[in-house]
């Protein structure tokens, strides 16, 4: 990917494109790329820290000045065969009309004389395209190292340290390192070697810790601590084997890919509230042994033009940076309701939806997306078609057998399961109860038993709680009926 980017940049240089905007967090990588493009060019640099500096040493050429002053200085010079690097461009140009005007004047000066051969590089960690300069700027993202480049780095470090790394360890480390910069990868390999004098799969724990830091610093995604397991969920006898199949692929991805298996995209789980959708998302992360990230699309909405879209891009980049991972998008219908098919979704929501759809269709990173929704009829049809998710499952209210299993799970988890509790009778008495309703019954019964001089939990106490409980199906009778009718029409695969 780096080679392809270099070839594209060279083509733009030869065609005299005036401003090339490189998006990257890695200054060393951008410097290396610029130097490789044309060694004959003289290079001047401005950065926020030191003003106008020598590109190679970063030593100041004059007293510190802001970007507008630096550009005025350059306007007075006869520049021939130069690269001008403006680092920290998003800080130097934001809300700086004078700097923008002088940069436009500088570009105009270069364009009027083809013999000058001057190219301006904007270097920043985020997009910075003032409207006045749009037609002059071409955007490029410097890619993070791909698997081939990472494998090469691991082998180079191993050779320098004089250690051997097994092929299986190289494959697993290369997968774990994806999404990190060269600098971050190098630091982690060094740390791993310093700990035990080896480079191996034991270092993956360091990688996961580093990726946790990335999530925390982003402030956009939430990383959840997962305690739930798939066996903690009653029922879902069709969804569970499907997830286990995907888990096998994710756990041995290099071999699966070599065999020709397509990378898993994700799953949408729809259905009644309180029936285990969120629990399944958490348990899936535990099953896959991967970090669980939660994306609240509503929190991405910003008050400035373009801010929401920028937040979405950042969220997806962070998810890809910590891949392989599970990305949970909860209550997705609330974010994208009314979009498409003549809907009345807002313009911002529509753009976010379009970006999310494109990413779901084209993503290559191992980000397994779990989207959960209550009302699927409110979702745009584009999100439901094949290719976005591997499968869509419908979670209904549990059957009698499943209710028995759910009682068993919750009682066993709290160490209250005994021969005096008749699970079949409890299952029969809780027709129309959701998993959340059943858990509530168990918790209430245990609490009352404690208050009643720590009495033993028995069947009668549980049945008494059931008798005084109004389940969700009763409380939301009309809404539940609407959901059931819609799911029946859409013929979605049942989870159990």
C-alpha positions as CSV (number, residue, x, y, z in Angstrom):
1,X,0.0,0.0,0.0
2,X,2.9,2.4,0.8
3,X,4.4,1.6,-2.6
4,X,1.1,2.4,-4.4
5,X,0.7,5.7,-2.5
6,X,4.3,6.7,-3.4
7,X,3.6,6.0,-7.1
8,X,0.3,8.0,-6.9
9,X,2.1,11.0,-5.3
10,X,4.8,10.9,-7.9
11,X,2.2,11.1,-10.7
12,X,0.7,14.1,-9.0
13,X,4.1,15.8,-8.7
14,X,4.8,15.3,-12.4
15,X,1.4,16.8,-13.2
16,X,2.2,19.9,-11.0
17,X,-0.6,19.5,-8.5
18,X,0.1,22.4,-6.1
19,X,-1.0,21.1,-2.6
20,X,-0.8,17.5,-1.5
21,X,-2.5,16.9,1.9
22,X,-1.1,13.9,3.8
23,X,-3.2,12.6,6.7
24,X,-1.1,10.9,9.3
25,X,-0.2,10.7,13.0
26,X,3.3,9.6,12.2
27,X,5.6,12.5,11.3
28,X,8.6,10.2,10.7
29,X,6.6,8.2,8.1
30,X,5.6,11.4,6.3
31,X,9.2,12.7,6.3
32,X,10.5,9.4,4.9
33,X,7.8,9.5,2.1
34,X,8.6,13.1,1.1
35,X,12.3,12.4,1.0
36,X,11.8,9.4,-1.3
37,X,9.6,11.3,-3.7
38,X,12.4,13.5,-5.1
39,X,15.9,13.8,-3.6
40,X,16.8,16.8,-5.8
41,X,14.2,19.1,-4.3
42,X,15.1,21.6,-1.6
43,X,12.7,21.4,1.4
44,X,11.5,24.1,3.7
45,X,9.2,23.3,6.7
46,X,6.9,25.3,9.0
47,X,5.6,23.7,12.1
48,X,3.6,25.0,15.0
49,X,6.4,24.3,17.6
50,X,9.3,26.1,16.0
51,X,8.1,28.1,13.0
52,X,10.2,28.0,9.8
53,X,12.8,25.2,10.2
54,X,15.3,23.1,8.2
55,X,13.5,19.9,7.1
56,X,16.3,17.5,7.9
57,X,17.4,18.8,11.4
58,X,14.2,20.7,12.4
59,X,16.4,23.6,13.5
60,X,14.8,27.1,13.2
61,X,15.8,29.3,10.3
62,X,14.5,32.4,12.0
63,X,12.7,33.5,15.2
64,X,9.4,31.7,15.7
65,X,6.5,33.1,13.6
66,X,2.9,32.0,12.9
67,X,2.0,30.4,9.6
68,X,0.7,33.7,8.1
69,X,4.0,35.4,8.7
70,X,6.0,32.4,7.4
71,X,3.9,32.4,4.2
72,X,4.5,36.2,3.8
73,X,8.2,35.5,4.0
74,X,8.0,32.8,1.3
75,X,5.9,35.0,-1.0
76,X,8.9,37.4,-1.1
77,X,11.4,34.6,-2.0
78,X,12.3,33.2,-5.4
79,X,11.7,29.5,-4.9
80,X,12.8,27.1,-7.5
81,X,12.5,23.3,-7.3
82,X,11.2,23.3,-3.7
83,X,9.0,21.2,-1.5
84,X,7.3,23.4,1.2
85,X,6.1,21.3,4.1
86,X,3.4,22.8,6.4
87,X,3.2,20.5,9.4
88,X,0.4,20.8,12.0
89,X,-1.6,22.3,9.1
90,X,-5.0,21.8,10.9
91,X,-3.7,24.1,13.7
92,X,-1.9,26.6,11.5
93,X,-4.9,27.2,9.2
94,X,-7.9,26.7,11.4
95,X,-9.8,30.1,11.8
96,X,-6.8,31.8,10.3
97,X,-8.1,33.7,7.2
98,X,-4.8,35.6,6.7
99,X,-2.8,32.4,6.6
100,X,-5.4,30.9,4.1
101,X,-5.3,34.0,1.9
102,X,-1.5,34.0,1.8
103,X,-1.3,30.3,1.1
104,X,-3.7,30.9,-1.8
105,X,-1.5,33.7,-3.1
106,X,1.5,31.5,-2.9
107,X,-0.2,28.7,-4.9
108,X,-1.3,31.3,-7.5
109,X,2.3,32.5,-7.8
110,X,3.6,28.9,-8.4
111,X,0.9,28.1,-10.9
112,X,1.7,31.2,-13.0
113,X,5.3,29.9,-13.6
114,X,5.6,26.2,-14.4
115,X,9.4,26.4,-14.2
116,X,9.3,27.0,-10.5
117,X,8.3,23.4,-9.7
118,X,7.1,23.9,-6.2
119,X,4.8,21.5,-4.3
120,X,3.2,22.3,-1.0
121,X,2.6,19.4,1.5
122,X,0.1,19.8,4.2
123,X,0.8,17.4,7.0
124,X,-1.8,16.8,9.8
125,X,-3.6,14.2,11.8
126,X,-7.0,15.3,10.6
127,X,-8.6,16.8,7.5
128,X,-7.9,20.5,6.9
129,X,-9.4,21.8,3.7
130,X,-10.4,25.5,3.8
131,X,-13.2,26.2,1.3
132,X,-11.0,28.8,-0.4
133,X,-8.3,26.2,-1.2
134,X,-10.5,23.2,-2.1
135,X,-9.7,23.2,-5.8
136,X,-5.9,23.2,-5.1
137,X,-5.8,20.4,-2.5
138,X,-5.6,16.7,-3.1
139,X,-6.1,14.4,-0.1
140,X,-4.0,11.3,0.7
141,X,-4.0,9.1,3.8
142,X,-0.7,7.5,4.7
143,X,-1.7,3.9,5.4
144,X,-0.6,2.1,8.5
145,X,1.7,-0.9,7.9
146,X,-0.1,-3.8,6.4
147,X,0.4,-7.5,7.3
148,X,3.3,-7.9,4.8
149,X,5.1,-4.8,6.2
150,X,4.5,-5.9,9.8
151,X,5.9,-9.4,9.2
152,X,9.0,-7.8,7.6
153,X,9.4,-5.6,10.7
154,X,9.1,-8.5,13.1
155,X,11.7,-10.5,11.2
156,X,14.1,-7.5,11.1
157,X,13.8,-6.9,14.9
158,X,14.3,-10.7,15.5
159,X,17.4,-10.6,13.3
160,X,18.8,-7.6,15.2
161,X,18.2,-9.2,18.5
162,X,19.5,-12.5,17.4
163,X,16.3,-14.5,18.3
164,X,14.2,-16.9,16.3
165,X,10.5,-16.4,16.0
166,X,8.2,-19.3,14.9
167,X,6.1,-18.8,11.8
168,X,2.9,-19.3,13.7
169,X,4.0,-16.6,16.2
170,X,4.9,-14.2,13.3
171,X,1.4,-14.7,11.8
172,X,-0.4,-14.1,15.1
173,X,1.7,-11.1,16.0
174,X,1.3,-9.6,12.5
175,X,-2.5,-9.9,12.9
176,X,-2.4,-8.3,16.4
177,X,-0.2,-5.4,15.4
178,X,-2.5,-4.3,12.6
179,X,-3.8,-0.8,13.1
180,X,-0.7,0.4,14.9
181,X,2.0,2.7,13.4
182,X,5.6,1.7,12.8
183,X,6.7,3.5,15.9
184,X,4.1,1.8,18.1
185,X,4.9,-1.6,16.7
186,X,8.6,-1.1,17.2
187,X,8.1,0.1,20.8
188,X,6.0,-3.0,21.6
189,X,8.5,-5.4,20.1
190,X,11.2,-3.7,22.1
191,X,9.1,-4.0,25.3
192,X,8.3,-7.6,24.7
193,X,12.0,-8.5,24.2
194,X,13.1,-6.6,27.3
195,X,10.6,-8.5,29.4
196,X,11.7,-12.1,28.5
197,X,14.4,-11.9,25.9
198,X,12.0,-13.3,23.3
199,X,9.6,-12.2,20.6
200,X,6.5,-14.3,20.6
201,X,2.8,-14.7,21.1
202,X,3.3,-13.8,24.8
203,X,3.7,-10.2,23.6
204,X,0.1,-10.0,22.4
205,X,-1.0,-9.0,25.9
206,X,1.1,-5.9,25.5
207,X,-0.5,-5.2,22.2
208,X,-4.0,-5.5,23.7
209,X,-3.0,-3.1,26.5
210,X,-1.7,-0.6,23.9
211,X,-5.0,-0.8,22.0
212,X,-7.0,-0.2,25.1
213,X,-5.1,3.0,25.6
214,X,-5.9,4.0,22.0
215,X,-9.7,3.5,22.7
216,X,-9.5,5.5,26.0
217,X,-7.7,8.4,24.4
218,X,-10.1,8.6,21.5
219,X,-13.1,9.5,23.7
220,X,-15.5,8.2,21.0
221,X,-15.8,4.5,21.6
222,X,-16.4,2.7,24.9
223,X,-14.5,-0.4,25.8
224,X,-16.5,-2.8,27.8
225,X,-15.3,-5.3,30.3
226,X,-17.0,-8.6,29.5
227,X,-18.0,-11.2,32.1
228,X,-20.8,-12.8,30.3
229,X,-20.4,-16.2,28.5
230,X,-22.5,-17.8,25.8
231,X,-23.5,-20.6,28.3
232,X,-25.0,-17.8,30.5
233,X,-27.7,-17.3,27.9
234,X,-30.7,-19.6,27.9
235,X,-32.1,-20.6,24.5
236,X,-30.9,-19.2,21.2
237,X,-30.1,-22.7,19.9
238,X,-29.7,-21.6,16.3
239,X,-27.8,-18.4,16.9
240,X,-25.2,-20.0,19.3
241,X,-23.9,-22.6,16.8
242,X,-23.6,-19.9,14.1
243,X,-21.5,-17.7,16.5
244,X,-19.3,-20.7,17.4
245,X,-18.6,-21.2,13.7
246,X,-17.6,-17.6,13.3
247,X,-15.4,-17.9,16.4
248,X,-13.5,-20.8,14.9
249,X,-12.8,-18.7,11.8
250,X,-11.7,-15.6,13.8
251,X,-9.4,-17.7,16.1
252,X,-7.5,-19.2,13.2
253,X,-7.9,-16.4,10.6
254,X,-4.5,-16.8,8.8
255,X,-5.3,-20.5,7.9
256,X,-9.0,-19.7,7.1
257,X,-7.9,-16.9,4.8
258,X,-5.4,-19.2,3.0
259,X,-8.2,-21.7,2.6
260,X,-10.3,-19.1,0.8
261,X,-12.7,-18.2,3.6
262,X,-14.2,-14.7,3.4
263,X,-13.6,-12.4,6.5
264,X,-16.7,-12.4,8.8
265,X,-18.5,-9.1,8.6
266,X,-20.9,-9.3,11.5
267,X,-24.5,-10.0,12.6
268,X,-27.6,-8.0,13.2
269,X,-29.8,-9.3,16.1
270,X,-33.3,-7.9,16.2
271,X,-36.3,-8.7,18.4
272,X,-38.1,-8.1,21.6
273,X,-36.6,-5.9,24.4
274,X,-35.2,-7.9,27.3
275,X,-34.7,-11.1,25.3
276,X,-30.9,-11.2,25.3
277,X,-29.7,-9.1,22.4
278,X,-27.2,-7.0,24.4
279,X,-26.2,-10.1,26.5
280,X,-25.4,-11.9,23.2
281,X,-23.2,-9.0,22.0
282,X,-21.2,-9.2,25.2
283,X,-21.0,-13.0,25.2
284,X,-19.8,-13.0,21.6
285,X,-16.8,-10.9,22.4
286,X,-15.9,-13.4,25.2
287,X,-16.4,-16.3,22.8
288,X,-14.1,-14.7,20.2
289,X,-11.6,-13.7,23.0
290,X,-11.6,-10.2,21.5
291,X,-12.1,-6.7,23.0
292,X,-15.7,-5.4,22.9
293,X,-16.1,-1.8,21.7
294,X,-19.5,0.0,22.0
295,X,-20.5,2.7,19.5
296,X,-23.2,5.1,20.4
297,X,-24.0,6.8,17.1
298,X,-26.0,9.5,18.8
299,X,-22.9,10.6,20.7
300,X,-21.2,11.3,17.4
301,X,-23.5,14.2,16.6
302,X,-21.6,17.5,16.7
303,X,-22.8,21.1,16.5
304,X,-20.4,22.2,13.8
305,X,-20.6,21.4,10.0
306,X,-18.7,18.2,9.3
307,X,-18.1,17.4,12.9
308,X,-20.4,14.4,13.0
309,X,-18.9,12.9,9.9
310,X,-15.4,13.5,11.3
311,X,-16.4,11.7,14.5
312,X,-17.7,8.7,12.6
313,X,-14.5,8.5,10.6
314,X,-12.5,8.7,13.8
315,X,-14.6,6.0,15.5
316,X,-14.2,3.6,12.6
317,X,-10.5,4.3,12.4
318,X,-10.1,3.6,16.1
319,X,-12.1,0.3,15.8
320,X,-9.8,-0.7,12.9
321,X,-6.7,0.3,14.8
322,X,-7.6,-2.1,17.6
323,X,-8.7,-4.9,15.3
324,X,-9.3,-7.8,15.6
325,X,-12.2,-6.7,17.8
326,X,-16.0,-6.8,18.2
327,X,-17.9,-3.5,17.5
328,X,-21.3,-3.3,19.1
329,X,-23.7,-0.8,17.7
330,X,-26.7,-0.8,20.1
331,X,-30.2,0.3,19.2
332,X,-29.1,1.1,15.6
333,X,-32.6,1.9,14.6
334,X,-32.6,5.1,16.7
335,X,-29.6,6.4,14.8
336,X,-30.8,5.7,11.3
337,X,-34.6,5.9,11.5
338,X,-36.4,7.5,8.6
339,X,-33.3,7.4,6.2
340,X,-33.8,6.3,2.6
341,X,-36.9,5.3,0.7
342,X,-38.5,8.7,1.0
343,X,-37.8,8.9,4.8
344,X,-37.3,12.1,6.7
345,X,-33.9,11.5,8.2
346,X,-31.7,14.5,8.8
347,X,-29.0,15.4,6.3
348,X,-26.3,14.6,8.8
349,X,-27.8,11.2,9.7
350,X,-28.1,10.4,6.1
351,X,-24.4,11.2,5.5
352,X,-23.4,9.1,8.6
353,X,-25.5,6.3,7.3
354,X,-23.9,6.4,3.9
355,X,-20.4,6.3,5.4
356,X,-21.3,3.4,7.7
357,X,-22.8,1.4,4.8
358,X,-19.8,1.9,2.6
359,X,-17.5,0.9,5.4
360,X,-19.6,-2.2,6.2
361,X,-19.5,-3.2,2.5
362,X,-15.8,-2.6,1.9
363,X,-14.1,-3.1,5.2
364,X,-11.1,-5.4,5.2
365,X,-10.0,-5.2,8.9
366,X,-11.2,-7.8,11.3
367,X,-13.9,-5.8,13.0
368,X,-16.9,-8.1,13.7
369,X,-19.9,-5.8,13.9
370,X,-22.9,-6.7,16.1
371,X,-25.9,-4.4,15.5
372,X,-28.9,-4.8,17.8
373,X,-32.3,-3.3,17.2
374,X,-35.9,-3.6,18.6
375,X,-37.8,-2.2,15.6
376,X,-36.3,-3.4,12.4
377,X,-39.1,-1.8,10.3
378,X,-37.7,1.6,11.1
379,X,-34.3,0.8,9.5
380,X,-33.4,1.7,6.0
381,X,-33.7,-1.4,3.7
382,X,-30.1,-0.7,2.4
383,X,-28.8,-1.8,5.8
384,X,-30.6,-5.1,5.7
385,X,-29.6,-6.5,2.3
386,X,-27.0,-9.2,2.0
387,X,-23.4,-8.1,2.0
388,X,-23.7,-5.7,5.0
389,X,-24.1,-8.4,7.6
390,X,-23.4,-12.1,7.3
391,X,-26.8,-12.9,8.8
392,X,-29.8,-11.3,10.6
393,X,-31.4,-13.1,13.5
394,X,-34.7,-12.5,15.2
395,X,-34.9,-13.1,19.0
396,X,-38.4,-13.8,20.2
397,X,-39.8,-14.3,23.7
398,X,-38.4,-17.5,25.1
399,X,-40.3,-20.8,24.7
400,X,-41.3,-22.9,27.7
401,X,-38.1,-25.0,27.5
402,X,-36.0,-21.9,27.1
403,X,-37.7,-20.3,30.1
404,X,-36.7,-23.3,32.1
405,X,-33.1,-23.0,30.9
406,X,-33.1,-19.3,31.8
407,X,-34.3,-19.9,35.3
408,X,-31.6,-22.6,35.7
409,X,-28.9,-20.2,34.5
410,X,-29.9,-17.4,36.8
411,X,-30.4,-19.6,39.9
412,X,-27.2,-21.5,39.3
413,X,-25.2,-18.2,38.8
414,X,-26.5,-17.1,42.2
415,X,-25.9,-20.5,43.8
416,X,-29.6,-20.9,44.6
417,X,-30.5,-23.9,42.4
418,X,-31.8,-26.8,44.5
419,X,-34.0,-29.9,44.2
420,X,-36.9,-27.9,45.9
421,X,-37.2,-25.7,42.9
422,X,-39.3,-27.1,40.1
423,X,-38.0,-25.5,36.9
424,X,-40.8,-26.9,34.7
425,X,-43.5,-25.4,36.9
426,X,-41.8,-22.0,36.9
427,X,-41.5,-22.2,33.1
428,X,-45.2,-22.9,32.7
429,X,-46.1,-20.1,35.0
430,X,-44.1,-17.5,33.1
431,X,-45.7,-17.6,29.6
432,X,-44.9,-14.4,27.8
433,X,-42.0,-13.5,30.1
434,X,-38.7,-12.2,28.6
435,X,-35.3,-13.2,29.8
436,X,-35.0,-9.9,31.7
437,X,-38.4,-10.5,33.3
438,X,-37.2,-13.9,34.6
439,X,-34.0,-12.5,35.9
440,X,-36.0,-9.9,37.7
441,X,-38.1,-12.6,39.4
442,X,-35.1,-14.5,40.6
443,X,-33.4,-11.4,42.0
444,X,-36.6,-10.2,43.8
445,X,-37.1,-13.7,45.3
446,X,-33.6,-13.8,46.6
447,X,-33.9,-10.4,48.1
448,X,-37.1,-11.2,49.9
449,X,-35.6,-14.5,51.2
450,X,-32.7,-12.5,52.7
451,X,-35.0,-10.0,54.4
452,X,-37.1,-13.0,55.7
453,X,-34.3,-14.1,58.1
454,X,-32.2,-15.5,55.3
455,X,-34.8,-18.1,54.4
456,X,-34.1,-20.9,51.9
457,X,-35.2,-20.0,48.4
458,X,-38.1,-22.3,47.4
459,X,-40.5,-22.8,44.6
460,X,-43.5,-21.2,46.4
461,X,-41.5,-17.9,46.9
462,X,-40.6,-17.8,43.2
463,X,-44.2,-18.5,42.1
464,X,-45.5,-15.7,44.5
465,X,-43.1,-13.2,42.8
466,X,-44.3,-14.4,39.4
467,X,-47.9,-13.9,40.4
468,X,-47.2,-10.2,41.3
469,X,-45.1,-9.5,38.3
470,X,-46.3,-7.8,35.1
471,X,-44.1,-9.0,32.2
472,X,-43.0,-6.8,29.4
473,X,-45.3,-8.6,27.0
474,X,-48.2,-7.4,29.1
475,X,-47.0,-3.9,29.9
476,X,-46.2,-3.2,26.2
477,X,-48.9,-5.4,24.7
478,X,-49.8,-3.2,21.7
479,X,-46.2,-2.4,20.8
480,X,-45.1,-6.1,21.2
481,X,-48.0,-7.1,18.8
482,X,-46.7,-4.5,16.3
483,X,-43.2,-5.9,16.5
484,X,-44.4,-9.5,16.1
485,X,-46.4,-8.7,13.0
486,X,-43.5,-6.9,11.4
487,X,-41.0,-9.6,12.1
488,X,-43.5,-12.3,10.7
489,X,-43.8,-10.3,7.5
490,X,-40.1,-10.0,7.0
491,X,-39.3,-13.7,7.5
492,X,-36.1,-13.2,9.4
493,X,-34.1,-16.2,10.6
494,X,-35.2,-17.1,14.2
495,X,-32.4,-17.3,16.8
496,X,-34.0,-20.3,18.4
